[in-house]
Amino acid sequence: MNPHIDFIYFLSSLVLVAVPLVIFTVLTYFAVKGSRKAQRNR
């Protein structure tokens, strides 16, 4: 196997793991922020 191809597979696996984590974290952050703001307004 070409080491460059192994590196590309390694990077793509990192991206496949990192992207959902980042999206989930950002969505959770905004959901918590929004719910806190809604509670404060009551």
JODAWO-V198836 format. One record per helix or strand of 3 or more residues. SS is the DSSP state (~ for helix, > for strand). FROM is the first residue (numbers start at 1). TO is the last residue. If there is no record, write none. Layout:
BEGIN
ss = {SS	SS}
from = {FROM	FROM}
to = {TO	TO}
END
This chain:
BEGIN
ss = {~}
from = {3}
to = {41}
END
